[in-house]
Amino acid sequence: MRAVRALLVMLALAFCAYSVASQWDATVEAFRQMSWATLAGALAVGLAGLFAWMLGWREFLGGLGSPLPVRAIFRISGISQLGKYVPGKVWALVTQIEMTREHKVPPERSFGSTLLAVATSVACGLAVAAVTLPLTSTTARDAYWPLFLLAPALLALLHPRVVTWCLSLMLKIIRRPALEHPVSLGVTLKAIGWTVLGWALFGVHTWLLCLAVGGDGKGLPFVATGAYALAFVAGFLVFIAPGGIGAREAALTVVLTPVLPAGAPVVVAIASRVLLTAADLINAGVAFLLGRTRPDGGPDAGNEPPSKELVRGTQPTKEGP
């Protein structure tokens, strides 16, 4: 699995390099229109947003019975998230499951926590867009109103009872043991809090880039936040596109066009893509430097022993390499 993981990382790096090289001239032109202070600030806020999302995933993983320290979570997430740049959307999930095995986390918990984190980011993203855009962007309201209607339904599906039933059904279909620790309402609310904070930080990231190309107005922070949230969800829905490339930029450009000078939305979209790709690469680089970690409190700290009543008839999970 280490060889497969290394191959996946190299493949992801190749796709990252291609995505930047394919629009190199446009990227250089975009960066010329912005100060280095603005670019550094947007990068820093983007890194903070990714970190907030990591903590949201950590809440779900701990709530399912496998609490891990922040350092271990950072290493696992930082490396595995490179998989999203490989077409197919599943590679980040596969890598994450395999890396959590090093901490004796059962695959069903890693699988469930990752699905919950993704569902929460999408649901909260649509909710953020639905709150910020309809009153500030007629273009977004006219073009994407069906997605806004999905936001309340997706948020309702995050209720612990619904989540527990869905995860139990999925695990049963793939013939994995049932979850021993149902997701609690407290854990769900904490994870939602970290996710919404992440969306707010990505909104600041986009707002800084908009200011750098001449954007202004009191409603610009709300438009920028909603535009990025909507663009991210649109990119996620395009399954084959690595990292949502193309779809995300298109949606961001459509929403920002009425509020920015001519040509500026494309500049913001390109700069945002390159900076957030750099943020992912920075996280992965730091994660590699951290080296292999073990949870605090011993080798079994990431795998709380479930009660016998809840796991009767389940099979033990083998530790990964």
Secondary structure, DSSP 8 states (H G I E B T S, - for coil): -HHHHHHHHHHHHHHHHHHHHTTHHHHHHHHHTS-HHHHHHHHHHHHHHHHHHHHHHHHHHHHTT----HHHHHHHHHHHGGGGGSTTS-HHHHHHHHHHHTTT--HHHHHHHHHHHHHHHHHHHHHHHHHHSTTT-HHHHHHHHHHHHHHHHHHHTTSHHHHHHHHHHHHHHTT----SS---HHHHHHHHHHHHHHHHHHHHHHHHHHHHTT--STTHHHHHHHHHHHHHHHHHHSSSSGGGTTHHHHHHHHHHGGGS-TTHHHHHHHHHHHHHHHHHHHHHHHHHHH-S---TTSTTTTS----TTTSTT--------
